[in-house]
Amino acid sequence: MTDPCVQFALAKLDAFLKRELQLPKKVDTGIKTLRSELDSIAAFLRKAHQRAVEDEQILDWVRKVQDAADDIIDILDLFDHCQTEGKLARWWGNHSIDDQINDIKSILEDINKGRERYLPLPANSSHAALTPSPTTNPDYSDLHPRIAPLYLADADVVGFEEDKDMLMAWALDMVDEHKVMFVVGMGGSGKTTLAKQVFEAVKQDFGFSAWISVSKSKKKLEILRNMLDLCRCSSRAETAPAPQQQSSEHCINLIRDHLQDKRYVIVLDDLWADDVWRSIMLALPRRNRSRIVITTRRGDIAYSLKNRSVAVHPIQHLSLEKAKELFHRIAFPISHICPPALATLSNEILGKCEGLRLAITEIGHLLSTQRESASEWKKLRDGLASELRSNGHLLNITKVLILSYDDLPYHLKNCFLLMNTFPPNHPIRRAELIRLWMAEGFITGVYNGKELEDLGEEYLNELIARNLIQVCAVDFDGRPKSHRVHNIIHEIVLSKLHDENFCEVYPEQGIFDVSNERIRRISIHKGDLVLSCPNLRARALLIFDSLDPYEHSIPIGYSSLKMLRELHLEGANLDMFPADIEELLLLRYLCLRNTRITSIPKSIEKLKHLETLDLKQTLVRRLPKEICHLSKLRYLLVYRYDIEDYVAFNTIKGFEVAGKITWSANLRKLLFVQVNKNNKIIVAMRGLRELRRLGIMGLRKEDGRILSETIQMLRNLHSLNAKAENEAGVLDMQEISHPPPLQRLYLNGRLERMPIWISKLHDLVRLRLKWSRLDQQCNNPINILQDLPNLLELQLLDAYNGDQLDFNAGKFQKLKILELELLRQLKMVIMERNSLPCLQTLIIRRCGQLGQIPVGIDDLRRLKEIHLYDMPENFVSMLEKNGGSLYHLVQHVPLIRSYYAQYGGRWDVKDL
């Protein structure tokens, strides 16, 4: 696999050349030469890749190639900027772009000339110098990490009790059907250990059993021959191994013949490629209640094959209780009890393992060979990161986990590396991450009509499916909202960030001096930055927290960071917009979220390449008209939530724009625009044909016609949040006859009647009506909403003045979340049979007249949660487990909880 940085540079060169620009001859010739030289180096890198891991000389050579590839990307970006400005401007002092091309050509030629010194060693050469030294624990750690799980004692499979019982029942059931089970999990989660335990327990019940390793290093034909050898060995008549000259087709036929009349159980351990599985599948007859278990960390393969006869069993990380039990059994093999003096250290080490079985097992074995002293355990706790990154006692953990990274296609490697620049345990928001990938250029082009954002989401889903990243929070529609990298993987990958010059990460609190001009990204987790190098080539600076005493110490400036594309200063200690940011002419991504800045200067217009401006939770309330000159802007996010005990009408603060408005036609998200009697702002939005999400505030009744006409023209709009100028203001949304394909709709303000067009929103998954105050006579919202085929969440906040809500039989077939708040007149809710069959969460807030729980709630068998906020005590008491008169109607609901607002924004919470 070629280095991802080089592959990315090649892809960018190809895309650049396809544009058929009218380039000056010297520039055109230079760029084509760069392409040729880099392609030649890339071919050699494929051969040098494995040796680069073990040979420091080759690793240094690879770094030089990476630096050259990065310089090529810089040159192309500079050329794009110069084209935008209408001239081939000078950048590095007196160094023009064609001079830079010549410089990088010379560097590449020198690198190419040095290839002969680094050719792969002949097959008969001694590899002793490249062989890692053995570890110091020959009884355990010398075992290959794929072999060790096959010989663990029963004590080492703590936490798999339920998994083992379930898989054994699956394997031994009497259903006359061929079945396949994928056991899927992160590397080191114990898939092989579990499969081995199940295999040994059930194999005697089958006529033929086989354990087959299909690891990444093995070819399809090799695996088929191994299977055939096992078949032959199981037959008394044939014991000779399969001849090596046999083809795949011949092996498949012989295996099928051998298994044709047998009931078999086969475990395929460590699957990495679906074409390997498809070849093996051809060799296995589908009859006689046979069972196949496949272990893999490639969930994308497993779930793509899932059907009636193919199931997937995901392996979860160990709970803290089970992790302790396993760790104590291994670390204290005699007593299985942790001494009180080591209890705190034990918990801290387990916290770093985060339930990962391999880490717990390896660290436990290492500690079992050492003295039970606090000083020894402290050394391991504090030095865990270095142990993982070196050829030390914990090398097996690194060997197993890094395979998942090595298996990534090049376009995902950079995406994954960037995730590791965030602090450990930091939830990384989906949309934020995709915007960073886009700014880096990791997501390029449009594929099959998909937007960059859609491709980014696919990349993210693949990383999740490959069990390289974890989901922190899930949205109501099942989409992941935030993600993180497991602590152990993060520690291992940090060394790659440094070795590949991808990013310099500063995780500890302090003041950091960056002097290496070749560094490509800088990530400060805690602390502040000092730049002593005048010509840094860094393209990203990410600061997640700054030290309080150093106000205005972010050193952004033309003199030191002129190549910057991403500037992420979330939570930085800033009161003013850093003036030097205007000199970052290549900047694409600017995040000042959660800072105290109050204004944006007119000079923002200099940032011609800016795609993202994130000013969420700042004090900015007005943008200069120059913001409209940013033609590449895709995300303009300027709003603040001020939430107290309860959501008030004026909770959200948006922004105004001075002067005449001409929005960027590239905008995808625009949140939240304050109209304030200037409906020309609404008219100007009609050119936003690519807009996906719009938040608009300060609407008057007389804006209704113009707003309706504009909304109809935004054919790609997926989310609309419209808000009246005040709580009593009328939101006129009646004249939309052909609405866009909205998926989310938020209407905040009085509705004189329920908009009929909402019933046409077949893609709608979330609807929130707030302060609508619809009357009971002809405006019952339920009648219009009940047939929406994909609605998952419905919130009615002061939205209906009637005394009864009827959910008719057979309606709201997919609704999962129902929230009723401040419905002052509501006395009864009736849920007829077969309505709301998928409801999981019911929230009732401040509905003081509601006399009893919804009629029919006892039929909602999927209901998991009931949350009651500031409801009358007599209402709450009816649902109490001990003595509640209506508890028998909700006893099937696992969680019932009441909340009462207390002074200072706190809640008094009670489980019923």
VENWOJO-V58367 format. One line per field, one symbol per residue. ss: DSSP state (h for helix, s for strand, l for the rest). burial: 1 if it has 16 or more other ideal C-beta (glycine too) atoms within 10 Angstrom, else 0. A space follows every 50 residues. Layout:
ss = ???
burial = ???
This chain:
ss = lllhhhhhhhhhhhhhhhllllllhhhhhhhhhhhhhhhhhhhhhhhhhh hhhhlhhhhhhhhhhhhhhhhhhhhhhhhhhhhhhllllllsllslhhhh hhhhhhhhhhhhhhhhhhlllllllllhhhllllllllllllllhhhhhh hllhhhhlllhhhhhhhhhhhhllllllssssssllllllhhhhhhhhhh hhhhhllssssssllllllhhhhhhhhhhhhhhhlllllllllllllhhh hhhhhhhhhllllssssssssllhhhhhhhhhllllllllssssssllhh hhhhhllllssssslllllhhhhhhhhhhhhllllllllhhhhhhhhhhh hhhlllhhhhhhhhhhhhlllllhhhhhhhhhhhhhhhhlllllhhhhhh hhhhhhlllhhhhhhhhhhllllllllsshhhhhhhhhhhllllllslls lhhhhhhhhhhhhhhllllssssslllllsssssllhhhhhhhhhhhhhl lllsssllllssssllllllsssslllssssllllllllsssslllllll lllllllllllllllsssllllllllllhhhhhlllllssslllllllll lhhhhhlllllssslllllllsslhhhhhlllllsssllsslllllllll lsslssslllllllllllsssssslllllhhhhhhhhlllllsssssssl hhhhhhhhhhhhhlllllsssssslllllslllllllllllllsssssls lllllhhhhhlllllssssslllsllllllhhhhhlllllllssssslls lllsssslllllllllsssssllllllsssslllllllllssssslllll llllslhhhlllllssssslllhhhhhlllllllllhhhhllllssssss slllllsssssl
burial = 01111111110110010000001000100110111011001101100100 11001001001111111111111111111111000001001000011101 10011011001000000100000000000000001010011010110111 01000111110011001001100000011111111111111111111110 01100101111111000001001111111111010000000100000100 11011001100111111111110101101110111001111111111111 11001000010111101100011111111111000001000100110011 01111111111111111100000000100110011011100011111111 11111011011111111111111101010111111111111111000000 11101110110111111111000000000101111111111111111001 11111110000001000011111111111010100111111111110000 00111110011111111111111100110011111111111111101001 00011111111111111101001101111101111111110000000010 01111110001011001111111110011011011001011111111111 00110111011101001111111110001111110100110111111111 11011011001001111111111100001111011101001111111111 11001110001110111111111001001010001110111101111001 01110111110010011111100011011100010110110010010110 000000000001
